[in-house]
Amino acid sequence: MSWVPMGMTPEEHAVLVDGVKPWMRDDMTAWLFLAVTLPGASRERRNDIDLVMDFDRRARSKDPLATYLRRGFRQLEQELWIDDDKYIRFLDFLVWIKSQDLATHRDLLNELDAVLLAGGSRWKVGTRRQGPGLEDRVPLGVQEAADAVMSHPGHAGELLSEAWHAAFGLTPDFEKAYAKSIKAVEAAAIPVVSPKNTSATLGTVVGQMRGDGDWKLDLTREHGTHTSQHVVLGMVQALWTGQNDRHAGQAGYRPSSQAEAEAAVMLAIPLVQWFTSGTIQRRP
């Protein structure tokens, strides 16, 4: 279990935040210093005024950031802390501009992504409008849906909460996030699909659903080839097969990545909801 502050639930602790929050300040200041200054002739660094002026022009800044940078890096930082939206827009610009020379700035961008992840930010370094920039770590509305599923009584909701916290909380553990996602779906699916099998796993569920051939969503219209039966079975199979770190010592073993962990949680959310609500049933 990851540490959760007293007075907070794991769900509250794992809520993604907008902007740049106080607990991110020291890490972000160190990153920003590297991003907006240039190495000088000596060991001293000089402010990259041209870079910030470029942002002001492109952003149509009514209160140019270059004005503050001319007074020193600390003044620029203080100004950004006054306006969360301006800070995020500036970071988005820096991701875009640094990505133009990815070979040089890859480590810098990876470090920013790590700061955002560790801070529980809703933002990550990715693509926006088909170009480099900040993008939502979780699409709008997904967290609300996840919160509703995690609040279900019983083990499935608790396990899904642990998975979400391990994927998106302040102390990410991607292997745990993937494993808990599988356990959450097992807790929801086994009582429905294999209630008498005391040693059932998600793999058992996949095998029985495939053998039964009639586990479906309650849809009145179905595609001729891509039926809800295929969709449901495919989602469960993808979650089960996609875990690379189930058994150490086997070929292909490696720790789950951030992308894999997040995908596992996103697969688990609807599956837990469907199995616990009776949406997935054996249907003629």
C-alpha positions as semicolon CSV with decimal commas, in nm:
position;residue;x (nm);y (nm);z (nm)
1;M;0,000;0,000;0,000
2;S;0,120;0,353;-0,079
3;W;0,124;0,606;0,205
4;V;-0,187;0,824;0,223
5;P;-0,194;1,139;0,441
6;M;-0,405;1,126;0,754
7;G;-0,752;1,264;0,693
8;M;-0,751;1,172;0,323
9;T;-0,892;0,869;0,144
10;P;-0,688;0,698;-0,131
11;E;-0,945;0,833;-0,379
12;E;-0,894;1,192;-0,262
13;H;-0,518;1,148;-0,266
14;A;-0,526;1,021;-0,623
15;V;-0,740;1,304;-0,766
16;L;-0,550;1,468;-1,051
17;V;-0,490;1,841;-1,008
18;D;-0,480;2,127;-1,255
19;G;-0,210;2,391;-1,264
20;V;0,120;2,382;-1,076
21;K;0,054;2,326;-0,707
22;P;0,271;2,427;-0,406
23;W;0,410;2,076;-0,352
24;M;0,546;2,085;-0,709
25;R;0,716;2,422;-0,673
26;D;1,075;2,324;-0,593
27;D;1,091;2,056;-0,865
28;M;0,926;2,283;-1,121
29;T;1,153;2,576;-1,038
30;A;1,460;2,360;-1,098
31;W;1,317;2,238;-1,430
32;L;1,208;2,583;-1,543
33;F;1,553;2,724;-1,473
34;L;1,707;2,471;-1,711
35;A;1,440;2,534;-1,975
36;V;1,459;2,915;-1,993
37;T;1,828;2,985;-1,942
38;L;2,124;2,918;-2,167
39;P;2,481;2,819;-2,081
40;G;2,708;3,123;-2,091
41;A;3,074;3,150;-2,176
42;S;3,160;3,050;-1,820
43;R;2,979;2,835;-1,570
44;E;2,718;3,108;-1,529
45;R;2,392;3,081;-1,718
46;R;2,209;3,365;-1,891
47;N;1,837;3,412;-1,939
48;D;1,698;3,311;-2,279
49;I;1,508;3,633;-2,346
50;D;1,448;3,545;-2,711
51;L;1,269;3,224;-2,611
52;V;1,034;3,402;-2,373
53;M;0,972;3,686;-2,621
54;D;0,874;3,421;-2,875
55;F;0,616;3,288;-2,628
56;D;0,481;3,639;-2,568
57;R;0,435;3,697;-2,940
58;R;0,268;3,363;-3,006
59;A;0,050;3,382;-2,693
60;R;-0,045;3,748;-2,758
61;S;0,060;3,823;-2,400
62;K;-0,089;4,142;-2,261
63;D;0,154;4,117;-1,968
64;P;0,473;3,990;-2,135
65;L;0,676;3,735;-1,944
66;A;0,994;3,867;-2,102
67;T;0,954;4,181;-1,889
68;Y;0,989;3,973;-1,574
69;L;1,272;3,758;-1,707
70;R;1,477;4,072;-1,778
71;R;1,462;4,139;-1,403
72;G;1,595;3,789;-1,333
73;F;1,477;3,432;-1,329
74;R;1,326;3,465;-0,983
75;Q;1,095;3,742;-1,103
76;L;0,973;3,526;-1,391
77;E;0,902;3,239;-1,153
78;Q;0,712;3,463;-0,912
79;E;0,496;3,596;-1,195
80;L;0,410;3,246;-1,318
81;W;0,304;3,144;-0,968
82;I;0,045;3,423;-0,968
83;D;-0,142;3,274;-1,265
84;D;-0,188;2,895;-1,293
85;D;-0,328;2,918;-1,645
86;K;-0,034;3,124;-1,767
87;Y;0,208;2,876;-1,612
88;I;0,045;2,582;-1,791
89;R;0,034;2,772;-2,123
90;F;0,403;2,854;-2,086
91;L;0,491;2,492;-2,008
92;D;0,288;2,382;-2,310
93;F;0,488;2,623;-2,526
94;L;0,818;2,500;-2,382
95;V;0,724;2,139;-2,459
96;W;0,644;2,241;-2,816
97;I;0,961;2,444;-2,869
98;K;1,197;2,194;-2,703
99;S;1,045;1,910;-2,905
100;Q;1,170;2,076;-3,223
101;D;1,514;1,947;-3,123
102;L;1,417;1,626;-2,951
103;A;1,764;1,473;-2,965
104;T;1,897;1,755;-2,748
105;H;1,601;1,804;-2,517
106;R;1,459;1,453;-2,471
107;D;1,592;1,424;-2,115
108;L;1,458;1,769;-2,028
109;L;1,109;1,676;-2,150
110;N;1,121;1,341;-1,971
111;E;1,213;1,522;-1,651
112;L;0,914;1,756;-1,686
113;D;0,686;1,459;-1,741
114;A;0,825;1,299;-1,424
115;V;0,763;1,617;-1,223
116;L;0,403;1,636;-1,347
117;L;0,345;1,268;-1,275
118;A;0,493;1,284;-0,925
119;G;0,286;1,595;-0,849
120;G;-0,041;1,428;-0,942
121;S;-0,098;1,668;-1,232
122;R;-0,375;1,612;-1,483
123;W;-0,118;1,707;-1,750
124;K;0,153;1,502;-1,914
125;V;0,402;1,559;-2,195
126;G;0,245;1,426;-2,510
127;T;0,063;1,557;-2,814
128;R;-0,203;1,822;-2,849
129;R;-0,374;1,887;-3,183
130;Q;-0,134;1,646;-3,355
131;G;0,171;1,833;-3,226
132;P;0,397;1,817;-2,920
133;G;0,257;1,978;-2,607
134;L;0,080;1,908;-2,281
135;E;-0,218;1,674;-2,293
136;D;-0,469;1,549;-2,040
137;R;-0,345;1,244;-1,854
138;V;-0,707;1,137;-1,811
139;P;-0,983;1,266;-2,046
140;L;-1,247;1,495;-1,900
141;G;-1,516;1,298;-1,720
142;V;-1,319;0,975;-1,685
143;Q;-1,220;1,046;-1,325
144;E;-1,584;1,110;-1,235
145;A;-1,677;0,774;-1,388
146;A;-1,390;0,605;-1,209
147;D;-1,493;0,761;-0,877
148;A;-1,844;0,622;-0,918
149;V;-1,713;0,269;-0,985
150;M;-1,455;0,285;-0,706
151;S;-1,730;0,374;-0,459
152;H;-1,902;0,038;-0,518
153;P;-1,912;-0,167;-0,197
154;G;-1,704;-0,482;-0,186
155;H;-1,358;-0,587;-0,293
156;A;-1,386;-0,483;-0,658
157;G;-1,430;-0,114;-0,576
158;E;-1,154;-0,122;-0,314
159;L;-0,910;-0,295;-0,549
160;L;-0,991;-0,059;-0,835
161;S;-0,931;0,233;-0,600
162;E;-0,587;0,092;-0,517
163;A;-0,514;0,047;-0,888
164;W;-0,615;0,405;-0,968
165;H;-0,408;0,539;-0,682
166;A;-0,105;0,337;-0,793
167;A;-0,137;0,465;-1,151
168;F;-0,228;0,831;-1,095
169;G;-0,141;0,913;-0,733
170;L;0,158;1,101;-0,598
171;T;0,360;0,780;-0,550
172;P;0,302;0,581;-0,871
173;D;0,363;0,207;-0,874
174;F;0,285;0,081;-1,224
175;E;0,332;-0,289;-1,149
176;K;0,089;-0,260;-0,861
177;A;-0,156;-0,061;-1,073
178;Y;-0,170;-0,335;-1,335
179;A;-0,193;-0,617;-1,083
180;K;-0,468;-0,446;-0,883
181;S;-0,662;-0,374;-1,204
182;I;-0,668;-0,747;-1,277
183;K;-0,770;-0,828;-0,920
184;A;-1,050;-0,570;-0,934
185;V;-1,195;-0,732;-1,246
186;E;-1,148;-1,078;-1,091
187;A;-1,341;-0,964;-0,783
188;A;-1,624;-0,840;-1,004
189;A;-1,627;-1,116;-1,267
190;I;-1,557;-1,442;-1,082
191;P;-1,875;-1,433;-0,869
192;V;-2,072;-1,382;-1,191
193;V;-1,891;-1,616;-1,431
194;S;-1,732;-1,883;-1,207
195;P;-1,899;-1,852;-0,864
196;K;-1,822;-2,210;-0,756
197;N;-1,456;-2,209;-0,862
198;T;-1,255;-2,115;-0,552
199;S;-0,927;-2,107;-0,745
200;A;-1,050;-1,906;-1,044
201;T;-0,838;-1,630;-1,199
202;L;-0,909;-1,383;-1,474
203;G;-0,764;-1,640;-1,713
204;T;-1,027;-1,885;-1,591
205;V;-1,295;-1,625;-1,657
206;V;-1,166;-1,572;-2,010
207;G;-1,173;-1,946;-2,080
208;Q;-1,523;-1,999;-1,946
209;M;-1,666;-1,696;-2,124
210;R;-1,514;-1,813;-2,450
211;G;-1,645;-2,166;-2,398
212;D;-1,996;-2,050;-2,305
213;G;-2,006;-1,817;-2,603
214;D;-2,304;-1,615;-2,480
215;W;-2,171;-1,351;-2,239
216;K;-2,292;-1,018;-2,378
217;L;-2,393;-0,663;-2,304
218;D;-2,763;-0,584;-2,293
219;L;-2,784;-0,426;-2,640
220;T;-3,089;-0,460;-2,859
221;R;-2,887;-0,413;-3,179
222;E;-2,558;-0,586;-3,254
223;H;-2,304;-0,559;-3,536
224;G;-2,298;-0,870;-3,750
225;T;-1,934;-0,955;-3,679
226;H;-1,822;-0,723;-3,398
227;T;-2,078;-0,826;-3,137
228;S;-2,077;-0,715;-2,774
229;Q;-1,972;-1,071;-2,691
230;H;-1,651;-1,020;-2,888
231;V;-1,598;-0,674;-2,737
232;V;-1,637;-0,790;-2,377
233;L;-1,423;-1,100;-2,423
234;G;-1,162;-0,896;-2,609
235;M;-1,137;-0,642;-2,326
236;V;-1,100;-0,910;-2,059
237;Q;-0,848;-1,101;-2,271
238;A;-0,647;-0,784;-2,342
239;L;-0,626;-0,701;-1,973
240;W;-0,517;-1,055;-1,881
241;T;-0,267;-1,104;-2,164
242;G;-0,117;-0,755;-2,146
243;Q;0,048;-0,799;-1,806
244;N;0,422;-0,854;-1,861
245;D;0,521;-0,879;-1,495
246;R;0,290;-1,154;-1,369
247;H;0,566;-1,415;-1,329
248;A;0,935;-1,333;-1,302
249;G;1,179;-1,563;-1,479
250;Q;0,959;-1,614;-1,783
251;A;1,042;-1,501;-2,135
252;G;0,920;-1,148;-2,198
253;Y;0,910;-1,053;-1,831
254;R;0,954;-0,683;-1,765
255;P;0,796;-0,431;-1,528
256;S;0,471;-0,269;-1,638
257;S;0,520;0,074;-1,792
258;Q;0,320;0,385;-1,712
259;A;0,124;0,351;-2,037
260;E;0,046;-0,015;-1,969
261;A;-0,065;0,056;-1,612
262;E;-0,293;0,340;-1,719
263;A;-0,441;0,127;-1,998
264;A;-0,507;-0,154;-1,751
265;V;-0,692;0,079;-1,514
266;M;-0,897;0,221;-1,800
267;L;-0,993;-0,130;-1,912
268;A;-1,084;-0,230;-1,558
269;I;-1,322;0,061;-1,492
270;P;-1,599;-0,037;-1,737
271;L;-1,546;-0,410;-1,677
272;V;-1,594;-0,373;-1,301
273;Q;-1,900;-0,157;-1,359
274;W;-2,055;-0,401;-1,610
275;F;-1,996;-0,715;-1,405
276;T;-2,111;-0,566;-1,074
277;S;-2,421;-0,405;-1,224
278;G;-2,529;-0,714;-1,420
279;T;-2,478;-0,543;-1,755
280;I;-2,263;-0,839;-1,863
281;Q;-2,473;-1,156;-1,847
282;R;-2,531;-1,479;-2,037
283;R;-2,786;-1,384;-2,297
284;P;-2,958;-1,589;-2,569
